[in-house]
Structures are given as C-alpha cells and as structure tokens.
Amino acid sequence: MGKPVSITAEVMLMDKWENYFADEGDIARIPQIEVCEFVTNLEKHFSERPLRIWDLCCGAGRHTVELARVGHEVYASDGSSKAIDLTRRWVQRAGLTATTSIADMTACPFKDISFHGVVSWDSLCHNTIDNIKKAVEEVRRHMAPNGLFMANVMSVSSMTGHHGAGREIEPYTFVHNDGHEAGIPHHFFDEDRLRNMLEAWEIVVMAEQVVSYKDTSKDTPRINPFSYSFWGFVVRRLA
Ligand SMILES: C[S@@+](CC[C@H](N)C(=O)[O-])C[C@H]1O[C@@H](n2cnc3c(N)ncnc32)[C@H](O)[C@@H]1O
C-alpha cells in the first residue's frame, strides 16, 4: 500500500481529469434518472421556488443543464477547468443560466449560499477517504436546515470486477494503472463505513445497486453500458 495522496498529487490528479474531458466522445450527456427523481422529491420537500441546488463535481454539466431546465437556481463546481468550460458552454447553448466555479470538492466556492439540495453523481469516490469526508462535511455546512444531499459512491461489491483494479494507495482506495481512468483514484465503501461517514446526517435512504460482471476485459468500461455496483444515498441535514 502506498502513501495517501498529497497536495502535489492532487494537482496532478486534476490533470488526469483534464485529459479525461479532452476526449468529448467519453462525456456523459444523458442525466441520471436517479438525479431527476431526487429533484422531483426535493420539489415536494420544499415549497420555495426556485430551489437552490448545487451540482458538486458537475463534469460536463448534464445535471446542471437539466436542473436549470426545470427552473431551479443551479450552482455547479468541478475541479477540472475543462469540465467547467464544457458546462458553461452547454448552459449557454441551451439558453439557461447557472453559476459555475472551478473548485476542489473539499471547498464550496459559493460562500453565502445555503442549498436546498446538493447532488453529486459518480464523483465523491474519486478521492481518498479523508478528502471524501471533508467534502461531505463541506456539503453539510452549506446546506439549508432540512436540506437534502444525494450522492452515489462505489461499493466494495465492485471490487470483484474491473473496479478493484490498480494500486491500493490506502485501504479501499485504488488508482487505476491503465485505461481511460488511469491515475484516477476510486474509493470503495461497505455499508458500515458509509453509515459512519454519514453519522452527522439523518439517513433518508441508502441503497446498494449490485452489478455482477461476467466480462471484465480491460477495455470494457469504455463501452460498458451496465454500471458498476454502487451505494446511493439521500441524507437530510438536521435542522
Ligand atoms: C465521472 S465524472 C462525473 C461528472 C458528473 N457528476 C456526471 O455525473 O456527469 C467525475 C467528476 O469529478 C470531478 N472531480 C474529481 N476529483 C475532484 C476533486 N478533487 N474536486 C473537484 N472535482 C473533482 C472530475 O473533474 C469529474 O468532472
């Protein structure tokens, strides 16, 4: 097992994401149904309009655009300048508005905003456990009372397939050696460690989606439409 990721390594890590977004063919364009359903529930949870929603680690902006399209006040951040550029351009092309910022997941760049909802899809787990915990605490600090946070993180059930591959840099965190996510860390959770991370929140729902891989050939993830095993959760900030 190697050393935990350092500050310098974090800067280099964001270079990996810049490379990832350089190939626009890899970019996810269709919003996750889970994110859309979460926002429908958020609309029932709060009567105020528009809702202030933070898309944390927004990538190329598929959820930012969707949330703005349904009329919410959207804030989007990502550590990759390329991702933020893609998001800004997509929002503009769609004739919508959203506030965007390049920022590490551990520091909210939208200082005076308290959010009704925060979404973070396929992102939190790309870090070491200490940084993931910092990011989750940062979300809690910027959440309105009763606000809801929805995210997914990779499950240890994925470790039997491609997603346990690579170099273990700390317990449960692996950096891929090759493939289009080379150099990018993946942290895997089991239920106990996920509950432990969320202990400051009320857990509204926590569910594991388990996918069993039969074909684990190296290049599969690039074209694999069947997702990996993950834990999804919705948690509420206590008033
Ligand atoms: C797999 S993409 C998911 C993007 C988006 N949430 C979606 O569902 O399309 C992961 C995103 O996390 C961002 N990311 C990874 N590590 C980060 C960090 N430490 N701080 C901020 N963003 C980070 C990457 O730049 C990338 O946009």
PDBQT file of the ligand as one rigid body, heavy atoms in Angstrom, charges set to zero:
ROOT
HETATM    1  C1  LIG A 301     -17.105  10.657 -13.511  1.00  0.00    +0.000 C 
HETATM    2  S1  LIG A 301     -17.162  12.398 -13.523  1.00  0.00    +0.000 S 
HETATM    3  C2  LIG A 301     -18.887  12.700 -13.094  1.00  0.00    +0.000 C 
HETATM    4  C3  LIG A 301     -19.342  14.070 -13.548  1.00  0.00    +0.000 C 
HETATM    5  C4  LIG A 301     -20.814  14.391 -13.305  1.00  0.00    +0.000 C 
HETATM    6  N1  LIG A 301     -21.177  14.396 -11.895  1.00  0.00    +0.000 N 
HETATM    7  C5  LIG A 301     -21.743  13.459 -14.077  1.00  0.00    +0.000 C 
HETATM    8  O1  LIG A 301     -22.463  12.671 -13.452  1.00  0.00    +0.000 OA
HETATM    9  O2  LIG A 301     -21.726  13.531 -15.301  1.00  0.00    +0.000 OA
HETATM   10  C6  LIG A 301     -16.313  12.852 -12.013  1.00  0.00    +0.000 C 
HETATM   11  C7  LIG A 301     -16.080  14.357 -11.872  1.00  0.00    +0.000 C 
HETATM   12  O3  LIG A 301     -15.470  14.628 -10.614  1.00  0.00    +0.000 OA
HETATM   13  C8  LIG A 301     -14.522  15.681 -10.815  1.00  0.00    +0.000 C 
HETATM   14  N2  LIG A 301     -13.532  15.606  -9.729  1.00  0.00    +0.000 N 
HETATM   15  C9  LIG A 301     -12.723  14.560  -9.437  1.00  0.00    +0.000 A 
HETATM   16  N3  LIG A 301     -11.970  14.856  -8.358  1.00  0.00    +0.000 NA
HETATM   17  C10 LIG A 301     -12.328  16.103  -7.969  1.00  0.00    +0.000 A 
HETATM   18  C11 LIG A 301     -11.923  16.957  -6.905  1.00  0.00    +0.000 A 
HETATM   19  N4  LIG A 301     -10.995  16.578  -6.014  1.00  0.00    +0.000 N 
HETATM   20  N5  LIG A 301     -12.522  18.160  -6.785  1.00  0.00    +0.000 NA
HETATM   21  C12 LIG A 301     -13.465  18.562  -7.669  1.00  0.00    +0.000 A 
HETATM   22  N6  LIG A 301     -13.882  17.801  -8.702  1.00  0.00    +0.000 NA
HETATM   23  C13 LIG A 301     -13.323  16.584  -8.846  1.00  0.00    +0.000 A 
HETATM   24  C14 LIG A 301     -13.936  15.414 -12.171  1.00  0.00    +0.000 C 
HETATM   25  O4  LIG A 301     -13.319  16.533 -12.733  1.00  0.00    +0.000 OA
HETATM   26  C15 LIG A 301     -15.170  14.949 -12.930  1.00  0.00    +0.000 C 
HETATM   27  O5  LIG A 301     -15.821  16.033 -13.520  1.00  0.00    +0.000 OA
ENDROOT
TORSDOF 0
